[in-house]
Amino acid sequence: MGKPSTDDAPDAADDDDAVESGSTATPTAPSDAPRSERPVRWRWVVRDNPATREFPTDFAVIAVDADDDDDESPVTIAPTTTAPPTAPPTAPAPARTLRLVGAASGVRDVRREQRLVRSLAWERADAPANDDGGGDSGAHSGADGVPTGAHVGPGVDPVAGGLRWGDAGEDARGAPNRAERRRRERQSSSARSGARSGAQSGAQSGAHASRHGGGGGPSPGRLRTRPTIGMEPPGYAPDVDAGGLYHDDDPSRFGGSDDDDGIRSPDLEDDGERANAGGRSLEKTLENARDNARSLAAARHVVDAFDAAALWHEGFSGKGVKTGVFDTGVRADHPHFRKIKERTNWTHERTLNDGLGHGTFVAGVVASQDGECPGFAPDAEIHTFRVFTNDQVSYTSWFLDAFNYAIATEVNVINLSIGGPDYLDLPFVEKIDEIVANGIIMVSAIGNDGPLYGTLNNPADQLDVIGVGGVDYRDKIASFSSRGMSTHELPHGYGRVKPDVVAYGRDVMGSKIAGGCRSLSGTSVASPVVAGAVTLLASVVPIDRRWKILNPGVMKQALVEGADVIPGGPMIYEQGAGKLNLLASREILRDYEPRASVVPGWLDFTACPYMWPHCRQALYHGAMPFMFNATVVNGMGLTGWLEAAPVWTPTDGDDGDGGDRSDDLGKHLDVRFEFSDVLWPYSGYLAFYARVKESASALEGVASGVMTFTVLSPPGPDETTLRRSAVRVPVKFQVIKTPPREKRVLWSQYHSVRYPPGYVPRDNLDAKNDILDWHGDHPHTNYHGMYDALRDKGYFLEILGSPLTCFDASNYGALMLVDAEEEYSDAEVKKLRDDVVREGLGVFVVGDWYNVKQMESMRFFDDNTHSHWTPVTGGANVPALNDLLKPFGFAFGDGILHGAATLNGQAVAIASGANIARVPAGAFVHKGFVADKAPRG
C-alpha cells in the first residue's frame, strides 16, 4: 500500500531500532532472533474517502504485521510537535511497536484502532429484498460529484455482538436470527474462547483484513451500550398500526420475544424500579394503549405537536441550513426528501444506501416532505454520513474522518442518534469538542437505558452537546429515556444536569427505507425531533447575519430557556430544562443579543419534585458540603472566561416586591465556587459548595441569595473591545436545625469504581444484557430508591467523597458501605475500628458477589482494546471488605446468592449477593433459604 495523500504522516524515528517505513520490511535479523531484535514491519492503511483525499487530517492509520502470536493490529497515530517520552499504557505484547511509532517525529499519541463504543446496537429483522439498492456498490458520487466510496478488501465479517457475555458476531450478509446465532454459539467452543482481530482473525474465519484500519472477524463480546431507538420496557403495548419496530411488517417485534435481549429484565440492584413493569394487568396495559392512541390522534404528527406549521406559514422551512445525519445512510432517490445534497460512506461496505432503516427514519424526522410523516425542515440541505454498517458496526476512525469532512464542508447542524457509556474514548470525545468549536450545533440522543438513573450516554452528556431525552404524547417521561446525573465527576465531585431538553420520542412517525411511513420509539427519535427544530429555527434568522449570530452556545440558550418545565412529577435529571417549545425558542432568537448564561438558570432547591434529590433534604450545620454542578453557556463566542470568581450575595431586607425578608438565612451560608479557567467551546462548568455556618445551627427557615459573575469574550466582527456579560442566578435553600446523631447516615462514595476505565461487572449477574457497572452506585443514581426510603423514615443521608479518615464519626449514627470496589488503606482500617469501638459508630455493609471462577467465566475478547478482558473485581471487592471488617470478626464468602428472604416480616430480594462466611461469637444472624449459584469445582 502506498503512503496516504496527507502531509501529516509521521517520519520514522531516527535510531537503530526505528520503525521501517515501507509496505513490508526485509528482516535484518533471523526469524528465531529475540523479539526485541526483530524489525517492526508495518504499512500505511489507505483511508480512501473525501476527508483524506482533499483535506488535511489529524491522524493516520497503520497496520502492524503479525509477529509470532501478535495480531496484525491497526494503530491510529496523531501528529504533534513533540514526541511522547514513553509508550502509552497498553497491552504488553505491542508495547515495543507503540513505543517506536510514538517516538517518530510529529507523533503526539498512538492508540489501538477502536470499534466505536457508541453504537446502533438495536437488533433488526432481515431487511426487505434489495433494500440496499441493488447495484449501488463500489465507488459512489455524492450530489456534487465527489467520490464517496470506501474501497476495502472483500469478505469482511464485522462484529455485531451486544453488551452480553459470549455473544458472537453475525455475518455481513444473511444474518441468522438471534436464536439461531446462539444455537451455533453453543456448538462452537472457539466462539467463546476469544477471536483475534485483523489479519489473523480474518484467516481463521475466511475473511480478509479490510483497508479501513479496523479489521474484522467474529468476536465473543463488545463493550457497547443499548440502542437509542426502539427500546420498550416489559409490558409496553404498541399500536399495532405502527408498522413494527425494526421490520416494516412485524409489529410483534415491538414487545420483544422470549429470545430478544433488546428488552431488559427487571434489575433488583436498582431498587426494583422495573420490578412491576412486566407484571401489569392486561386491563391496565390495554388502558395505557388506548390513552396512547388518543394522544396520537390529538397530535397526528410530531411537527403538529410543536406547531412547526406556524413557522412554515411565515416562509421558514430550513432553507439554506446544512444538516448532517451521522447514521446508516439513505437512498439518493428517496421520495420523501427534496434536497439530499451529499451522501458519503465511511464504512467498509460498498454502498451509500440504508439497509437498516435507522438513518432513513432519522433523516425523515428532520426533513421529510411527505404529508403522512413530515419533518421539521423539508427545505434543509441533508448531508448523510454513513458511519454504521448494516451489521451495526463502526470504528472511531470512521467517525473522525467523517467529522473532519463535516468541518471542511461547513455543515451547520449534526444529529447523532447514538450513545454509549465510554466517555474516556478521548479521540472521539475531543473530536466532538472540535466539531462544536467549528460552530457546528451538535444534537445527540441521551440514551435508552431508562428508567435507570446515572445512565446518560456519551456524547450527549458532554457540556457542549445538546443532549435530548424522550417523552410521550401525554408529556410523561418515556420509560426508556436515560436519566442523569452525569457520572464523570464521581466519586469526588457531583454530576451535571442532563438531558438538556426532552422531546417526543414515543410513537413518532417517520420515513421507511424506500418510501412510506412507520412509527418508532426511542431517544434516537427524540434527538432528530430537536435537530429538525434546530434546523428550522436556524432558517428563521436572516441569512445575511445568520451565522454571525448563531453558534452552539446561542442555540442551547434558545432551547433551554424556551423549554417548558413539565409540571407534576418529572425531576430535573429526567427532563432537564423541560420539553422543547419551538415557538418560545424562536422568540428568544428574534431579538437575541450575545450574552452568557447558566444552565439551569434558576436554582430553587426547595421546589419538589422538580429539584429532586436536592429538595428532599434541607441544609444544616455540620453536614458534608452541598454540591451542585451547573454549566456556563457562552453565546458571545467560542472562548471566554470569568472576569473574577463568582460572588454570593445573600438576601437581606426587602425582597424587591415589597416583602420583608429580614429573617432570610442566606447570610448564614458559606458558599464557595470552582469554575472553568476557559469557557471552550462555548461552555464550561461552574460548581458551587454550600455549608451552613455555626451561627444557624439552631435556626430554621429559607436561605436565599444570588450568585453573580461576569463573563468576558474576545471582540466580535468589527468590534474592538472585549464582549462582556453579567450573569445573575437566584438560589434558594431550606435550612433546618442540625439533626440528632442517630438520624444522620454517611454514605461512603470514595471506594466506588465503575466502567470506564476498567471492566467492572454489574452487581446483578442476571443483567446479562448490560454487563457493565457504569451507573455510579450513588444514592442519587441507581440507589435513589434507597435514598428515598431513608428520607421517608426520617434519616438524613450525606455523601462522603473522600477516604474514611476524613470524617468525624461522632456526628453520625451509621456509615454505609455499598458496592465498594476499591481497596482500603491501613489507616482507614484502623480509623474505622476506632470509630466503632470508641465512638459507637454503626456500619452497614452491602456485600455483592465475588467469585474468581465466575469472574474468569466472564472473560472475553474486546475489539476496542484488542485484548482479553477479565473483571477487575466482582460486584464488590470482597477481599478488601474482609480486610476492613477483619478487626470485628466478620467475613464474606464467595457464594452468589439469589432468592428472597424475610426480615422482620418484610420480603427482601437478594440478587447475586455474597454469603456471610464468618461472624464473631454472640452475633445475631438472620438465616434465609436462598440458592447459591456460585460455580464450583
Secondary structure, DSSP 8 states (H G I E B T S, - for coil): ----S-S------SSTT----SSS---SS-TTS-GGGS---EEE----SHHHHHS--S-EEEEE---TT---EEEEEEE-SS--SS--S--STTHHHHHHHHTSTTEEEEEE--B-SSB---------TTTT-TT--SS-B-TTS-B------S--------SSTT-----SSS---HHHHHHHHHH-SHHHH----HHHHHHHHT----SSSS-----SB------SSS---TT----GGG-BSSSTTBGGGGG--TT-TTS----GGGTTTTTTGGG--HHHHHHHHHHHHHHHHHSSSHHHHTTTHHHHTTT-SSTT-EEEEEES---TT-TT-S-EEEEEE-SSSS--S-SSSHHHHHHHHHH---SSS--S-TTSEEEEEE-S-TTS--BHHHHHHHHHHHHHTT--EEEE--BBS-TT-HHHHHHHHHHHHTT-EEEEE--S-TTSSS---BTTTSTTSEEEEEE-TTS-B-TTS------TTTTTS--B---SEEEE-SSEEEE-SSSSEEEE-SHHHHHHHHHHHHHHHHHHS-TTTHHHH--HHHHHHHHHHH-B---SS--HHHHTT-B--HHHHHHHHHT----EEEESS-EETT-TTTTTTGGGS-B-TTS--EEEEEEEEETT-S-BEESS--EEEE--SB-SSS-B-TT--GGGEEEEEEE-SSBTTSEEEEEEEEEE-GGGTT--EEEEEEEEEEEEE---TT--S-EEEEEEEEEEEEE-----GGGEEEEE-TT---TTTS--B-S-TT-TTS-B--S---TTTTTHHHHHHHHHTT-EEEEE-S-GGGS-GGG-SEEEEES--S---HHHHHHHHHHHHHH--EEEEE-B---HHHHHHT-EEETTTTEEE--SS-SS-HHHHHHHHGGGT-EE-S--EEEEEEETTEEEEEEEE--EEE--TT--------EE-----
